[in-house]
Amino acid sequence: MKKFAMILAALLAAVMTLSACTFAPAQTATPEPTAEVTAAPEASTGDDAALEFSVTTLTGDTLDQSVFTDNKLIMVNYWATWCGPCVSEIPDLIKISKDYADKGFVIIGVLTGDDDIDGAKQFIADQGMSYPVVLPEAFFLDYSTDIYAIPTTKFFDSTGKQVGQSVVGSKSYDDWAGLVDLLLGQVS
């Protein structure tokens, strides 16, 4: 029985290692934010005026609250270039982003715990990441305080309210598609 418990513990450790990377925000440097924030999500009363922000993506575009108000379901994926499970799910996230774009769904990547921003920009270009990637600032910083491992993914409705539970670990296309379908049904 003791041998079985040891094997089970080793198996669980291996699964956790393969699906998520540990993350310690206090030990990781993040560049100074460049966002303009006019209200924090915790002050949200459900009306769109409480969700106001403007951030610059790593490709130089501007991302603001309209990404929420223009969509039914927003998937926010906290990740890093040094995290194997994060990187392995990017092709599936790119495909989901394209496949669900006409259903009121969008993905936003949040580069978390990466000091090499220029390297991350090159990585984004090399991977062909078609969805916006931002630094953890403004709205995205406010919702990152409970993250202990990456990738961590959170879903939000058009008002900025979190939908469902946070998902820790990487998923396959089929797993993400099933969850997106379920959550789209809840916010439609």
Helices and strands as residue ranges (DSSP letters): H 2-19, E 21-22, G 25-27, E 36-37, G 41-43, G 48-50, E 53-56, E 62-64, H 66-69, E 73-79, H 84-99, G 101-103, E 105-111, H 117-127, E 133-134, H 139-142, E 149-150, E 152-156, E 162-168, H 173-187
